[in-house]
């Protein structure tokens, strides 16, 4: 089976990051918050942006049947 090298790289980074923080998701996000404060730019959002076009979100629903089906 063919494996996507980008997906493989993301998985490896995730494993390394998880191990660095002892597999504690709260510690990972705390580190992100510290980096966000230090850089002054948004690295993550706590809530869905209210300005997001709702039609874009609706189009992301994979359960919507394809028109040709």
C-alpha positions as CSV (number, residue, x, y, z in Angstrom):
1,X,0.0,0.0,0.0
2,X,1.3,3.4,-0.9
3,X,2.0,5.8,1.9
4,X,1.9,9.6,1.5
5,X,5.2,11.1,2.6
6,X,3.6,14.3,3.9
7,X,1.1,12.3,6.1
8,X,4.0,10.2,7.4
9,X,6.0,13.3,8.2
10,X,3.0,14.8,10.1
11,X,2.6,11.6,12.1
12,X,6.3,11.5,13.0
13,X,6.2,15.2,14.2
14,X,3.0,14.4,16.2
15,X,4.8,11.4,17.9
16,X,7.8,13.6,18.8
17,X,5.7,16.4,20.1
18,X,3.5,14.1,22.1
19,X,6.5,12.3,23.6
20,X,8.2,15.7,24.5
21,X,5.1,16.6,26.6
22,X,4.6,13.1,28.0
23,X,1.5,12.6,25.9
24,X,-0.3,15.4,27.8
25,X,-2.6,17.3,25.4
26,X,-3.0,20.1,28.1
27,X,0.7,20.6,28.3
28,X,1.0,20.8,24.5
29,X,-1.7,23.5,24.3
30,X,-0.1,25.4,27.2
31,X,3.1,25.5,25.3
32,X,1.3,26.7,22.2
33,X,-0.4,29.5,24.3
34,X,3.1,30.6,25.6
35,X,4.5,30.7,22.1
36,X,1.4,32.6,20.9
37,X,1.9,35.2,23.6
38,X,5.7,35.4,22.9
39,X,5.2,35.9,19.2
40,X,2.1,38.1,19.4
41,X,0.5,36.2,16.6
42,X,-2.4,33.7,16.7
43,X,-1.2,30.1,16.5
44,X,-4.6,28.7,17.6
45,X,-8.2,29.8,18.2
46,X,-10.3,28.8,21.2
47,X,-13.6,29.2,19.4
48,X,-14.9,29.1,15.8
49,X,-14.5,32.6,14.2
50,X,-17.9,34.3,14.0
51,X,-16.9,35.8,10.6
52,X,-16.5,32.4,8.9
53,X,-18.9,32.1,6.0
54,X,-21.4,29.5,7.1
55,X,-21.8,28.2,3.5
56,X,-18.1,27.2,3.6
57,X,-18.7,25.2,6.7
58,X,-21.8,23.5,5.2
59,X,-19.8,22.5,2.2
60,X,-17.3,20.7,4.4
61,X,-19.9,18.2,5.6
62,X,-18.8,14.8,4.2
63,X,-22.2,13.3,5.0
64,X,-23.9,15.4,2.3
65,X,-24.8,13.2,-0.6
66,X,-23.2,13.8,-3.9
67,X,-25.7,15.3,-6.4
68,X,-25.0,12.4,-8.9
69,X,-25.9,9.7,-6.4
